Amino acid sequence: MSIRSERRSEILVVTIDRPQTRNALTLEMSRELCHVWRSFTDDQNLRVAILTGAGDRAFCSGADLREVGPYYQSMTPLERRELSEREPGLGGITRNLDAGKPVIAAVNGHCLAGGLELALACDLRVVAEHATFGLPEVGWGIIPGAGGTQRLPRTVPLAIALEVLLTGDPIDAATALRIGLVNRVVSRERLLDEALELASRIASNAPLAVKTARAAALAGLHLPLDEGLRLEQLYAEPLRQSEDAREGLAAFADKRRPVFRGE
């Protein structure tokens, strides 16, 4: 199986397991990832997911190019556009599918083309020191089509995003950290442990609060501040009536660890 899932308590570890092709995604693998993300969304016992690639050469090199040409020619541009309006994108979460919970990319090597777009669709990125990042599509006569032209300029300064997009040149992990593309850079030996520690820290918090804080931040990202502040209250007020909020405040008063149930 090219997509593996492993439960670790409240954390789901998802592995793209096709190292012989630098974990390139076939159409079938993308469909399988869609299933994984939907199951993750529906499972109330899972609070955080980690996405990584098998081996230490690549996180993901994007779509399998042997399928790209035939896929483009299998339908008209209008048909593809209509399909893109309703179907999830590469790897599921790049378009039309939001897991609704935090997803951490553990980047263990090359993270290129659709692989970078998939990492950008994750909420946080922990990367190995030898990881590289790039969007080389202009060198192939195409542009990124799984969110690269939209998510990268929302993640790093515009001039840097345009340089990556227009040259197709890769950047290393140190540069990715400096420009704010990734959260942490660690040794390859520490990568999964670091991602699991970060996921555990998130999972220890109230699940409704984590999901709501994430949703509010993403929904208000491009609103004017005054509209964003109003939106924040719309998200915050119902949460204040939750059992988790009562438990959190009671635990603070009692000087004990809270026991959250997601209610």
Sequence and secondary structure as in RCSB ss.txt:
>XXXX:A:sequence
MSIRSERRSEILVVTIDRPQTRNALTLEMSRELCHVWRSFTDDQNLRVAILTGAGDRAFCSGADLREVGPYYQSM
TPLERRELSEREPGLGGITRNLDAGKPVIAAVNGHCLAGGLELALACDLRVVAEHATFGLPEVGWGIIPGAGGTQ
RLPRTVPLAIALEVLLTGDPIDAATALRIGLVNRVVSRERLLDEALELASRIASNAPLAVKTARAAALAGLHLPL
DEGLRLEQLYAEPLRQSEDAREGLAAFADKRRPVFRGE
>XXXX:A:secstr
  EEEEEETTEEEEEE  GGGTT B HHHHHHHHHHHHHHHH TT  EEEEEESSSSEEE  B HHHHHHHHHTS
 HHHHHHHHHHS BTTBTTSS   SS EEEEE SEEETHHHHHHHHSSEEEEETT EEE GGGGGT    SSHHH
HHHHHS HHHHHHHHHH   EEHHHHHHTTS SEEE GGGHHHHHHHHHHHHHTS HHHHHHHHHHHHHTTTS H
HHHHHHHHHHHHHHHTSHHHHHHHHHHHHTS       
